[in-house]
C-alpha cells in the first residue's frame, strides 16, 4: 500500500479498522503469536462437479481482501500464499443439468472427476480438468495472486501420504468423531476412506473389513464381491469430504479458510479431525449463501445463478468485487437485477474515497477491491442514467448516446473518458437483454395528462441550459399542484408513461442530460398513446 508521510500511521489505523477483512486479518495475527509460524497459508476450496460460478470467485476475492489486510497489519513482513484447492478426485455423484448431452455422462457416474470424459470439447482431458481450467482462466483475468492445487495431483504424487498414514493410525479416533453425526444405516457402512476400485476406477462408498495402520493398507469388498487390499497412499484411495477437510488442513498447515454457511455445522468436525491428525485448525470465516431470482440456493449442477462471464458481459469486474465485499454474512440475491446498483455504488464509493480521512478510507470498499490503491475516475454519468438514456432514445447506437453526453458537456469524448465509454457499452448490452423485453408503456389518466401538459409547458419556458436542480424544482411544483400524494406517485407515472418502466432516474438530472427538447418529445409521445 502506498502511504503518505503526512497522513496518520497506517498500521495504527489498520489495527483499529472495523471493515471485516481487517477483523479476520487480526485473528490471523493473533494466531501467529501463538504458533510462532513465520508465514501464512490462505486456502480456498472448490468442487469441480459443475462449472465455476460467481460464488467460487467470491471465495478467492474475499480471501484476497483478508490477505491484503493482513499484509498491512504486519507491515508486509510476513510471507503469505493463497492456495486454490480443487477437490477434483471426488466421484461424480450426479450428472449436472447444464452440460452438453448429459445422458452420455451417466455411465461415468462415481468415477473421479478427472476421469470423467470432457463433454465440452477442446483439449482438456477430463470434465474435472475442463472445470479447473475455467476457474483458473477467470482468476487469471482478475489478476489474483494464487497457486492452483489439484486433489488428484496431491493424492497421486504422495503429498498427502504422511497424513494419510496417520489417518490409518487414528482411524478409530476419527470414527468416534464421525459416527455420532450419522444415521444408523450410514453408521453400519461408513468409513473415512473411499477406495478407488482397481477394476472399475470408481470411487467406492463401502465399509472397511480391515484397516492395517502398520502396513498402511485398507481391505474392503470390491464391486464384484472380491476382497481387495489397497495402500492408503499414492492415490489408491481418497477421503470422505468431511475427513478430507481436516486432513488437508493438517497436511498443508492451513492458517485461514472461508466457506459457506452450509459448512458451518460441520466446521467443528473438520477442526477435530485436523487436531487428531496433528494439525492446528485454521481460522474460519463463514459467509452466507447466494440466492437466485427465486430465493433458492445457487447450485453449480443446476446452473441457476449468474455465471462469471454473464456478470462481466453487463458490468465491470470491480462491480462484482463490490458485490462480494458488501455484507458477506447476509444472504443476497445473485441475479441480473443486482448489477446496475452495484455498478453505481462502486463509482460512488470511488468518488467518496478522495475526500475521506485515512481511517474512513480503510473502511471504503474500493480500498479493499483495489488492494489499497483505488484509481482516480471522474464518472459524471451513472450507469442507471445511461440505461434510461438508452431507454428514452430507443437507440442502442453508442454514437447516439455519446451525442447526448456531449450535449451535456462538449469536452467529454470516448477518448478522454474511456471508463465512461466502457460503461456505455455495458449499458447498451444490459438494456437490450433485460430492459427492452420488459418495457411496457401505459396511457395517462386525466389528472396525469393535465400534469404532463403543464410539465411540457414548464420545460418550454426554461432556458435550454437549465440545470437539473432547476428542472427538478419544476417537476416537484407541478406534481404538488396536481395533488399527487404521495409525490412518488407522480414520478412513477412519469417513468411508466414516458419510459415504459416502474422506476427511473432523478428526473431533473435526466432531462438535463437528455435535453429539454428531447424530453418534451417524450411527453408528446406519451400523451399520444391515449
C-alpha positions as CSV (number, residue, x, y, z in Angstrom):
1,X,0.0,0.0,0.0
2,X,1.4,3.5,-0.9
3,X,1.4,5.7,2.2
4,X,1.8,9.5,2.5
5,X,4.1,10.7,5.3
6,X,1.7,13.4,6.1
7,X,-1.1,11.0,7.0
8,X,-1.5,9.2,10.3
9,X,0.3,5.9,10.8
10,X,-1.5,3.3,8.6
11,X,-0.6,0.4,10.8
12,X,-2.3,2.0,13.8
13,X,-5.4,2.8,11.6
14,X,-5.5,-0.8,10.3
15,X,-5.3,-2.1,13.9
16,X,-8.5,-0.3,14.7
17,X,-10.3,-0.6,11.3
18,X,-13.7,-2.2,11.5
19,X,-14.0,-3.4,7.9
20,X,-14.5,-7.2,8.0
21,X,-11.2,-8.1,6.2
22,X,-9.3,-6.4,9.0
23,X,-11.3,-8.2,11.6
24,X,-10.3,-11.5,10.0
25,X,-6.7,-10.4,9.5
26,X,-6.3,-9.6,13.2
27,X,-7.4,-13.1,14.1
28,X,-4.5,-14.4,11.9
29,X,-2.0,-12.1,13.6
30,X,-3.1,-13.4,17.0
31,X,-2.8,-17.0,15.6
32,X,0.9,-16.4,14.6
33,X,1.6,-15.1,18.1
34,X,0.5,-18.4,19.4
35,X,2.0,-20.7,16.8
36,X,5.3,-18.9,16.1
37,X,4.9,-19.5,12.4
38,X,6.9,-17.2,10.1
39,X,4.5,-17.5,7.1
40,X,0.7,-17.8,6.4
41,X,-1.2,-20.1,4.1
42,X,-4.6,-19.0,3.0
43,X,-6.7,-21.6,1.3
44,X,-9.9,-21.7,-0.8
45,X,-11.7,-24.9,-1.8
46,X,-13.6,-25.7,-5.0
47,X,-15.6,-28.7,-6.1
48,X,-15.4,-29.0,-9.9
49,X,-18.6,-31.1,-10.1
50,X,-20.1,-28.3,-12.2
51,X,-19.0,-25.1,-14.0
52,X,-17.4,-22.5,-11.7
53,X,-19.9,-19.8,-10.7
54,X,-19.5,-16.4,-9.1
55,X,-19.7,-17.9,-5.6
56,X,-16.4,-19.7,-6.3
57,X,-14.8,-16.5,-7.4
58,X,-16.2,-14.8,-4.3
59,X,-14.1,-17.0,-2.0
60,X,-10.9,-16.1,-3.8
61,X,-11.8,-12.4,-4.0
62,X,-12.8,-12.2,-0.3
63,X,-9.8,-14.2,0.8
64,X,-7.5,-11.9,-1.2
65,X,-9.0,-8.9,0.7
66,X,-8.2,-10.6,4.0
67,X,-4.7,-11.4,2.8
68,X,-4.1,-7.8,1.8
69,X,-5.4,-6.5,5.1
70,X,-3.0,-9.0,6.9
71,X,-0.1,-7.6,4.9
72,X,-1.0,-4.1,6.0
73,X,-1.3,-5.1,9.6
74,X,2.1,-6.8,9.6
75,X,3.9,-4.2,7.6
76,X,4.2,-6.6,4.7
77,X,6.9,-8.5,6.7
78,X,5.2,-11.9,6.9
79,X,5.2,-14.0,3.6
80,X,1.8,-15.4,2.6
81,X,0.5,-17.8,0.0
82,X,-3.0,-18.4,-1.4
83,X,-3.8,-21.9,-2.4
84,X,-6.9,-22.5,-4.5
85,X,-7.6,-26.2,-4.0
86,X,-9.8,-28.3,-6.3
87,X,-11.4,-31.5,-5.0
88,X,-11.2,-33.0,-8.5
89,X,-10.7,-36.5,-7.3
90,X,-14.2,-36.6,-5.9
91,X,-16.5,-39.1,-7.6
92,X,-19.2,-37.7,-9.9
93,X,-22.3,-38.4,-7.9
94,X,-24.8,-36.9,-10.4
95,X,-24.6,-35.5,-13.9
96,X,-25.0,-31.8,-13.9
97,X,-28.0,-30.3,-15.8
98,X,-26.0,-27.7,-17.6
99,X,-23.6,-29.8,-19.7
100,X,-23.9,-30.9,-23.3
101,X,-25.5,-34.4,-23.8
102,X,-25.9,-35.2,-20.0
103,X,-27.3,-38.6,-20.8
104,X,-23.9,-39.6,-22.3
105,X,-22.2,-39.0,-19.0
106,X,-24.4,-41.3,-16.9
107,X,-22.2,-44.3,-17.5
108,X,-19.3,-42.4,-15.8
109,X,-21.1,-41.8,-12.5
110,X,-18.8,-42.3,-9.5
111,X,-15.6,-42.0,-11.5
112,X,-13.2,-39.3,-10.2
113,X,-14.0,-36.1,-11.9
114,X,-10.6,-36.2,-13.6
115,X,-11.5,-39.5,-15.1
116,X,-14.9,-38.4,-16.5
117,X,-14.8,-37.5,-20.2
118,X,-14.9,-33.8,-21.0
119,X,-18.3,-33.1,-22.7
120,X,-17.4,-29.6,-23.8
121,X,-14.8,-30.4,-26.4
122,X,-11.4,-28.9,-26.7
123,X,-8.1,-30.2,-25.4
124,X,-8.9,-30.8,-21.8
125,X,-8.5,-34.5,-20.9
126,X,-11.5,-34.7,-18.5
127,X,-14.5,-33.0,-17.1
128,X,-12.6,-32.0,-14.0
129,X,-9.6,-30.6,-16.0
130,X,-12.1,-28.5,-18.1
131,X,-13.8,-27.0,-15.0
132,X,-10.4,-26.4,-13.3
133,X,-9.3,-24.5,-16.4
134,X,-12.4,-22.4,-16.5
135,X,-11.8,-21.4,-12.9
136,X,-8.2,-20.6,-13.5
137,X,-8.9,-18.6,-16.6
138,X,-11.2,-16.3,-14.7
139,X,-9.0,-15.9,-11.7
140,X,-6.1,-15.0,-14.0
141,X,-8.3,-12.5,-15.8
142,X,-8.8,-10.7,-12.5
143,X,-5.1,-10.8,-11.7
144,X,-5.4,-12.7,-8.5
145,X,-2.1,-13.9,-7.0
146,X,-2.7,-17.6,-6.2
147,X,-1.4,-21.1,-6.6
148,X,-3.7,-23.8,-8.0
149,X,-3.8,-27.2,-6.4
150,X,-5.4,-30.4,-7.7
151,X,-6.5,-33.1,-5.3
152,X,-5.8,-35.7,-7.9
153,X,-2.2,-34.4,-8.2
154,X,-1.7,-34.1,-4.4
155,X,-3.1,-37.6,-3.7
156,X,-1.2,-39.3,-6.5
157,X,2.1,-37.5,-6.0
158,X,2.3,-38.5,-2.4
159,X,2.0,-35.0,-0.9
160,X,-0.8,-36.4,1.4
161,X,0.9,-39.7,2.1
162,X,2.2,-38.9,5.5
163,X,-1.1,-37.7,6.9
164,X,-3.0,-40.5,5.2
165,X,-0.8,-43.0,7.0
166,X,-1.6,-41.1,10.2
167,X,-5.3,-41.3,9.3
168,X,-5.0,-45.1,9.3
169,X,-3.3,-44.9,12.7
170,X,-6.0,-42.7,14.1
171,X,-8.8,-44.5,12.3
172,X,-10.7,-45.3,15.5
173,X,-10.5,-41.8,16.8
174,X,-11.8,-40.4,13.6
175,X,-14.7,-42.9,13.6
176,X,-15.6,-41.7,17.1
177,X,-16.0,-38.2,15.7
178,X,-17.9,-39.2,12.6
179,X,-20.3,-41.9,13.7
180,X,-22.4,-39.8,16.1
181,X,-23.1,-37.4,13.2
182,X,-24.6,-40.2,11.1
183,X,-27.9,-42.2,11.0
184,X,-27.9,-45.8,12.0
185,X,-27.9,-47.1,8.4
186,X,-25.0,-45.0,7.4
187,X,-23.1,-45.9,10.5
188,X,-23.1,-49.5,9.5
189,X,-21.2,-48.9,6.3
190,X,-19.3,-45.7,7.0
191,X,-15.5,-45.3,6.6
192,X,-13.4,-42.2,6.2
193,X,-11.5,-44.0,3.4
194,X,-13.0,-44.2,-0.1
195,X,-11.1,-46.8,-2.1
196,X,-10.9,-46.4,-5.8
197,X,-11.8,-49.7,-7.4
198,X,-8.7,-51.1,-9.3
199,X,-11.2,-52.8,-11.6
200,X,-13.8,-50.2,-12.4
201,X,-12.0,-47.0,-11.4
202,X,-15.0,-45.8,-9.4
203,X,-14.9,-44.1,-6.0
204,X,-16.5,-46.7,-3.7
205,X,-18.6,-45.9,-0.6
206,X,-18.0,-49.3,1.1
207,X,-17.3,-50.4,4.7
208,X,-13.8,-51.5,5.7
209,X,-13.1,-55.1,6.5
210,X,-9.7,-54.2,8.0
211,X,-7.5,-51.2,8.4
212,X,-3.8,-52.1,8.9
213,X,-2.2,-49.0,10.3
214,X,1.3,-50.6,10.4
215,X,1.1,-51.7,6.8
216,X,-0.8,-48.6,5.8
217,X,-3.5,-50.5,3.9
218,X,-7.2,-51.0,3.9
219,X,-9.2,-54.1,3.0
220,X,-12.7,-54.0,1.5
221,X,-15.1,-55.8,-0.8
222,X,-14.9,-54.6,-4.4
223,X,-17.9,-54.1,-6.7
224,X,-17.6,-57.7,-8.0
225,X,-17.6,-59.1,-4.4
226,X,-13.9,-59.9,-4.4
227,X,-11.8,-58.8,-1.4
228,X,-9.2,-56.2,-2.2
229,X,-6.4,-54.6,-0.2
230,X,-5.0,-51.2,-1.2
231,X,-2.4,-48.9,0.2
232,X,-3.8,-45.6,1.6
233,X,-1.0,-43.8,-0.2
234,X,-0.3,-42.9,-3.8
235,X,-3.8,-42.0,-4.8
236,X,-5.3,-45.5,-4.4
237,X,-7.9,-44.1,-2.0
238,X,-9.3,-40.7,-1.1
239,X,-11.1,-39.5,2.0
240,X,-14.7,-38.7,2.5
241,X,-15.3,-35.0,2.2
242,X,-15.5,-34.2,5.9
243,X,-12.4,-36.0,6.9
244,X,-10.8,-34.7,3.8
245,X,-11.2,-31.1,5.0
246,X,-9.4,-31.9,8.3
247,X,-6.7,-34.0,6.6
248,X,-5.9,-31.2,4.1
249,X,-5.7,-28.6,6.8
250,X,-3.3,-30.8,8.8
251,X,-1.2,-31.8,5.8
252,X,-0.8,-28.3,4.4
253,X,-0.8,-26.4,7.7
254,X,-3.6,-24.1,6.6
255,X,-4.0,-20.9,8.6
256,X,-7.2,-19.4,7.1
257,X,-10.1,-20.7,5.1
258,X,-13.6,-19.3,4.5
259,X,-16.6,-21.4,3.5
260,X,-20.3,-21.0,3.0
261,X,-22.9,-21.3,5.8
262,X,-23.8,-24.8,4.6
263,X,-20.5,-25.9,6.0
264,X,-20.9,-24.2,9.4
265,X,-22.3,-27.1,11.3
266,X,-19.5,-29.3,10.0
267,X,-16.7,-26.9,10.9
268,X,-16.3,-28.4,14.4
269,X,-15.9,-31.9,12.7
270,X,-13.2,-30.5,10.3
271,X,-11.4,-28.9,13.3
272,X,-11.5,-32.1,15.4
273,X,-10.1,-34.3,12.7
274,X,-7.4,-31.8,11.9
275,X,-6.4,-31.8,15.5
276,X,-6.5,-35.6,15.7
277,X,-4.1,-35.8,12.8
278,X,-1.6,-33.5,14.5
279,X,-2.6,-30.2,12.9
280,X,-4.0,-26.9,14.2
281,X,-7.4,-26.0,12.8
282,X,-7.2,-22.8,10.7
283,X,-9.1,-19.6,11.4
284,X,-12.6,-19.7,9.7
285,X,-14.8,-17.1,8.1
286,X,-18.4,-18.3,7.3
287,X,-20.3,-16.4,4.7
288,X,-23.9,-16.5,3.8
289,X,-25.0,-18.3,0.6
290,X,-26.1,-16.6,-2.6
291,X,-29.6,-17.0,-3.8
292,X,-31.1,-17.0,-7.3
293,X,-34.0,-14.9,-8.6
294,X,-36.5,-17.2,-6.8
295,X,-34.7,-17.1,-3.5
296,X,-33.2,-20.6,-3.8
297,X,-29.6,-21.6,-3.1
298,X,-27.4,-21.3,-6.1
299,X,-26.1,-24.7,-7.3
300,X,-23.3,-25.4,-9.7
301,X,-25.1,-28.5,-11.1
302,X,-28.3,-26.7,-11.6
303,X,-26.7,-23.6,-13.1
304,X,-29.4,-21.4,-11.5
305,X,-27.2,-18.4,-10.7
306,X,-25.2,-16.0,-12.7
307,X,-22.1,-17.3,-14.3
308,X,-18.9,-15.3,-14.1
309,X,-19.0,-14.5,-17.8
310,X,-22.6,-13.3,-17.6
311,X,-21.8,-10.7,-15.0
312,X,-18.8,-9.4,-17.0
313,X,-21.0,-9.1,-20.1
314,X,-23.0,-6.4,-18.4
315,X,-20.8,-4.8,-15.8
316,X,-17.2,-4.3,-14.7
317,X,-15.1,-6.7,-12.6
318,X,-14.9,-4.0,-10.0
319,X,-18.7,-4.0,-9.5
320,X,-18.6,-7.8,-9.0
321,X,-15.9,-7.3,-6.4
322,X,-18.0,-4.8,-4.6
323,X,-20.9,-7.3,-4.5
324,X,-18.5,-9.8,-2.9
325,X,-17.2,-7.2,-0.3
326,X,-20.6,-5.9,0.8
327,X,-22.2,-7.7,3.8
328,X,-20.7,-11.2,3.3
329,X,-22.6,-12.6,6.2
330,X,-26.0,-11.7,4.7
331,X,-27.8,-13.9,2.2
332,X,-28.1,-11.9,-1.1
333,X,-29.8,-12.5,-4.4
334,X,-27.2,-13.0,-7.1
335,X,-29.1,-12.2,-10.3
336,X,-29.1,-9.8,-13.2
337,X,-31.2,-7.2,-11.4
338,X,-28.5,-6.6,-8.8
339,X,-26.0,-5.4,-11.4
340,X,-26.9,-1.8,-12.0
341,X,-26.9,-0.8,-8.3
342,X,-23.5,-2.4,-7.8
343,X,-22.1,-0.6,-10.7
344,X,-23.3,2.8,-9.5
345,X,-22.4,2.1,-5.9
346,X,-18.8,1.2,-6.9
347,X,-18.4,4.6,-8.6
348,X,-20.0,6.4,-5.6
349,X,-17.5,4.7,-3.3
350,X,-14.7,5.7,-5.6
351,X,-15.8,9.3,-5.7
352,X,-16.1,9.5,-1.9
353,X,-12.6,7.9,-1.4
354,X,-10.7,11.0,-2.5
355,X,-12.3,13.3,0.2
356,X,-12.3,10.8,3.1
357,X,-10.0,10.8,6.1
358,X,-7.5,7.9,6.1
359,X,-9.4,6.0,8.7
360,X,-12.5,6.2,6.6
361,X,-10.6,5.2,3.5
362,X,-9.7,1.9,5.2
363,X,-13.5,1.3,5.6
364,X,-14.3,2.1,2.0
365,X,-14.9,-1.0,-0.2
366,X,-12.7,0.4,-3.0
367,X,-9.7,0.3,-0.8
368,X,-10.2,-3.5,-0.4
369,X,-11.2,-4.0,-4.0
370,X,-8.0,-2.4,-5.3
371,X,-5.6,-3.6,-2.5
372,X,-5.1,-0.1,-1.1
373,X,-4.7,1.8,-4.4
374,X,-8.1,2.8,-5.8
375,X,-7.8,4.5,-9.2
376,X,-9.0,8.1,-9.8
377,X,-12.0,8.1,-12.1
378,X,-14.3,11.0,-12.9
379,X,-17.7,9.4,-13.6
380,X,-20.1,12.2,-14.4
381,X,-22.9,9.9,-15.7
382,X,-24.3,7.0,-13.7
383,X,-25.0,3.5,-15.1
384,X,-28.7,3.9,-14.2
385,X,-28.8,7.2,-16.1
386,X,-27.2,5.6,-19.1
387,X,-29.8,2.9,-19.1
388,X,-32.5,5.5,-19.1
389,X,-30.9,7.4,-21.9
390,X,-30.9,4.2,-24.0
391,X,-34.5,3.6,-23.0
392,X,-35.7,7.1,-23.8
393,X,-33.8,7.4,-27.1
394,X,-34.8,3.8,-28.1
395,X,-31.4,3.6,-29.6
396,X,-28.6,1.1,-29.0
397,X,-26.2,3.1,-31.1
398,X,-23.2,4.2,-28.9
399,X,-22.8,7.3,-31.0
400,X,-26.3,8.4,-30.2
401,X,-25.7,8.1,-26.5
402,X,-22.4,10.0,-26.8
403,X,-24.3,12.7,-28.6
404,X,-26.5,13.2,-25.5
405,X,-23.4,13.1,-23.3
406,X,-21.6,15.7,-25.4
407,X,-24.7,18.0,-25.5
408,X,-24.4,17.9,-21.7
409,X,-20.6,18.5,-21.7
410,X,-18.9,19.2,-25.0
411,X,-15.5,18.4,-23.6
412,X,-16.4,14.7,-23.0
413,X,-15.4,12.2,-25.6
414,X,-14.8,8.4,-25.6
415,X,-11.1,9.1,-25.8
416,X,-10.8,11.3,-22.7
417,X,-13.4,9.3,-20.7
418,X,-12.6,5.7,-21.5
419,X,-14.2,4.4,-18.3
420,X,-17.5,6.1,-19.2
421,X,-17.2,4.7,-22.7
422,X,-16.8,1.2,-21.2
423,X,-19.9,1.9,-19.1
424,X,-21.9,2.9,-22.3
425,X,-21.1,-0.5,-23.8
426,X,-22.3,-2.3,-20.7
427,X,-25.5,-0.1,-20.6
428,X,-26.3,-0.9,-24.2
429,X,-26.0,-4.7,-23.7
430,X,-27.9,-4.6,-20.4
431,X,-30.7,-2.6,-21.9
432,X,-31.0,-4.9,-24.9
433,X,-31.3,-8.1,-22.8
434,X,-33.1,-7.0,-19.6
435,X,-34.8,-3.7,-20.1
436,X,-36.2,-3.6,-23.6
437,X,-38.0,-7.0,-23.3
438,X,-39.9,-5.7,-20.2
439,X,-40.7,-2.2,-21.3
440,X,-44.5,-1.6,-21.1
441,X,-45.9,1.9,-21.6
442,X,-49.3,2.9,-20.2
443,X,-51.7,5.7,-21.0
444,X,-52.1,8.7,-18.8
445,X,-55.3,9.2,-16.8
446,X,-57.0,12.6,-16.8
447,X,-55.0,14.1,-13.9
448,X,-51.7,12.7,-15.3
449,X,-52.5,14.1,-18.7
450,X,-53.1,17.6,-17.3
451,X,-49.9,17.4,-15.3
452,X,-47.8,16.2,-18.3
453,X,-49.2,19.1,-20.3
454,X,-48.2,21.5,-17.6
455,X,-44.7,19.9,-17.4
456,X,-44.3,20.3,-21.1
457,X,-45.2,24.0,-20.9
458,X,-42.9,24.5,-17.9
459,X,-40.0,22.9,-19.7
460,X,-40.7,25.0,-22.8
461,X,-40.4,28.1,-20.6
462,X,-37.0,27.1,-19.2
463,X,-33.7,28.1,-20.8
464,X,-32.1,25.3,-22.9
465,X,-29.2,25.1,-20.4
466,X,-31.3,24.9,-17.3
467,X,-29.6,22.6,-14.7
468,X,-31.0,19.5,-13.2
469,X,-31.9,21.1,-9.9
470,X,-34.0,23.9,-11.6
471,X,-35.8,21.3,-13.7
472,X,-36.4,19.1,-10.7
473,X,-38.0,22.0,-8.8
474,X,-40.4,22.5,-11.7
475,X,-41.3,18.8,-11.7
476,X,-41.9,18.9,-7.9
477,X,-44.1,22.0,-8.3
478,X,-46.3,20.5,-10.9
479,X,-46.7,17.3,-9.0
480,X,-47.7,19.1,-5.9
481,X,-50.1,21.4,-7.8
482,X,-51.7,18.3,-9.4
483,X,-52.4,16.9,-5.9
484,X,-50.2,13.8,-6.1
485,X,-50.0,12.3,-2.6
486,X,-47.5,10.8,-2.0
487,X,-45.4,12.6,-4.6
488,X,-43.6,9.5,-5.6
489,X,-46.8,8.5,-7.5
490,X,-46.2,11.4,-9.8
491,X,-42.6,10.2,-10.5
492,X,-43.8,6.7,-11.0
493,X,-46.3,8.0,-13.5
494,X,-43.5,9.8,-15.4
495,X,-41.5,6.6,-15.6
496,X,-44.4,4.3,-16.6
497,X,-45.8,6.7,-19.2
498,X,-42.6,8.2,-20.7
499,X,-40.0,5.4,-20.2
500,X,-42.2,2.2,-20.0
501,X,-40.8,1.1,-16.6
502,X,-41.7,1.3,-12.9
503,X,-38.5,3.1,-11.8
504,X,-36.2,5.7,-13.2
505,X,-33.6,8.3,-12.5
506,X,-33.8,11.7,-10.7
507,X,-36.0,13.2,-13.4
508,X,-34.5,16.7,-13.4
509,X,-31.0,15.3,-14.0
510,X,-32.3,13.0,-16.7
511,X,-33.9,16.0,-18.6
512,X,-30.7,18.0,-18.2
513,X,-28.7,15.2,-19.8
514,X,-31.3,14.1,-22.4
515,X,-32.1,17.6,-23.3
516,X,-35.2,19.7,-22.8
517,X,-36.4,19.4,-26.4
518,X,-35.9,15.7,-26.5
519,X,-37.7,15.4,-23.2
520,X,-40.7,17.4,-24.5
521,X,-40.9,15.0,-27.4
522,X,-41.1,12.1,-24.9
523,X,-44.0,13.9,-23.2
524,X,-45.7,14.4,-26.7
525,X,-45.3,10.7,-27.4
526,X,-46.7,9.7,-24.0
527,X,-49.8,11.9,-24.5
528,X,-50.3,10.5,-27.9
529,X,-50.8,7.0,-26.5
530,X,-54.3,7.7,-25.3
